[in-house]
Amino acid sequence: MIPDHDGYPKNSRFMPTPHIEKTFCTTREAAALLGVSIGTVQLWVESDLLQAWKTAGGHRRVMRESVDRLLHKTAQVPKPQPKSSSADKEQRLSVLVVEDDPSLLRLYQAKMAHWPIKIDLATVDNAVSALLAIGRRGPDLLIADLNMPFTNGFEMLRVLAQAPEAAHTTIVVVSGLDSAEIARRGPVPSGVEVLHKPVPFDRLLAIATSILK
């Protein structure tokens, strides 16, 4: 039999199989790609942050395109800080600020750098990056805006209300929206303190200090 230009005989049953890119993945594969738990992936599917469907056998399949959209944002996601010793952890507070205004983010960084307590500060400019960061390791304190692109703060808070990774996170909203608008678009989950802009840094420091104590 005469070989073709690839070295395989013509009409051979050993012709190379073309590579087919999967358009979906399992929840376990999605969790590994995103660096979060399987439970978090399932929660994000239920919250429409990830698109998925169920097979006839009841197995969930996640659209790879929706996973890739989140992966494009991982460059903005702060890396989890290494776990400190028990003695050091009593003195340091992990803080995540979610704010889409670059000037406000710089203000947070400048003000918090002079706080009399030690903090590990991370900042992101959208709710999706915040959910990815919290899914990997929940901070002690989350300070979030409500009016943001992509996924807004209200949707983020609804997801976090069910997320086990955020169970021990104190959440504070700092928003430019007035109380009536927040009530109309909300509600904000119970236990979340709502503060109004300009950012009340004295109150945020009091909250952070109380968490350390």
Secondary structure, 3 states (H helix, E strand, C coil): CCECCCCCECCCCCCCCCCCCCCEEEHHHHHHHHCCCHHHHHHHHHCCCCCEEECCCCCEEEEHHHHHHHHCCHHHCCCCCCCCCHHHHCCEEEEEEECCCHHHHHHHHHHHCCCCCEEEEEEECCHHHHHHHHHHCCCCEEEECCCCCCCCHHHHHHHHCCCHHHCCCEEEEEECCCHHHHHHHCCCCCCCEEEECCCCHHHHHHHHHHHHC
